[in-house]
Amino acid sequence: MPRMNGIEAAPKLKKLLPETPIILFTFHESMMHGFAAVEVGVDAVVTKDRGMFPLKESVKALLQRRHFTARPKL
């Protein structure tokens, strides 16, 4: 991303949209990068070398989790 990377953007997005799941789609494969992502609020990390299928499955899983954990507003 031009102005900031995903690790920098995630906490800002969580602050603006706390209920929105965040998936980091990245070239970085290191465990430390993944741990850093989770620490700042990323819900899933998918490396680009794995292709689109894991990304698609992550989206589906997070949408299901959101569906099952959603609470009606009173």
C-alpha positions in Angstrom: 0.0 0.0 0.0 1.3 3.4 -0.8 1.1 5.2 2.6 1.2 2.4 5.1 1.5 -1.4 5.3 -1.2 -3.8 6.6 0.3 -4.0 10.0 0.1 -0.2 10.3 -3.4 0.0 8.8 -5.0 -2.8 10.9 -5.3 -0.9 14.2 -6.7 2.2 12.4 -9.3 0.0 10.6 -10.2 -1.8 13.9 -10.7 1.6 15.6 -13.0 2.8 12.8 -14.8 -0.5 12.2 -14.3 -2.7 15.3 -16.8 -5.5 14.1 -15.2 -5.8 10.6 -12.8 -8.8 10.2 -9.4 -8.0 8.7 -7.5 -10.4 6.5 -3.9 -9.6 5.8 -3.0 -10.8 2.3 0.8 -10.5 2.2 4.1 -11.6 0.6 5.6 -11.9 4.0 5.9 -15.5 5.2 7.7 -15.1 8.6 6.0 -16.2 11.8 7.0 -12.9 13.4 5.1 -11.0 10.7 2.0 -13.2 11.4 2.3 -12.6 15.2 2.7 -8.9 14.7 -0.5 -8.9 12.5 -2.5 -10.7 15.1 -1.3 -8.4 17.9 -2.7 -5.4 16.0 -6.1 -6.9 15.4 -5.8 -8.9 12.1 -8.2 -11.8 12.1 -6.4 -13.9 9.5 -3.1 -13.9 7.6 -2.8 -15.4 4.1 0.4 -15.4 2.1 0.1 -14.5 -1.6 2.2 -17.5 -2.7 -0.6 -19.8 -1.5 -3.0 -18.4 -4.1 -6.6 -17.4 -4.0 -8.1 -20.5 -2.5 -6.8 -19.9 1.1 -7.9 -16.3 0.8 -11.4 -17.4 -0.3 -11.6 -19.9 2.6 -10.5 -17.3 5.1 -13.2 -14.9 3.9 -15.8 -17.6 4.2 -14.7 -18.6 7.6 -14.7 -15.1 9.0 -18.1 -14.4 7.5 -19.5 -17.5 9.1 -17.9 -16.6 12.4 -19.4 -13.1 12.2 -22.8 -14.6 11.4 -22.7 -17.0 14.3 -21.4 -14.4 16.8 -23.7 -11.5 15.7 -26.0 -10.3 18.4 -29.3 -8.5 17.7 -29.2 -4.9 18.6 -31.8 -3.9 21.2 
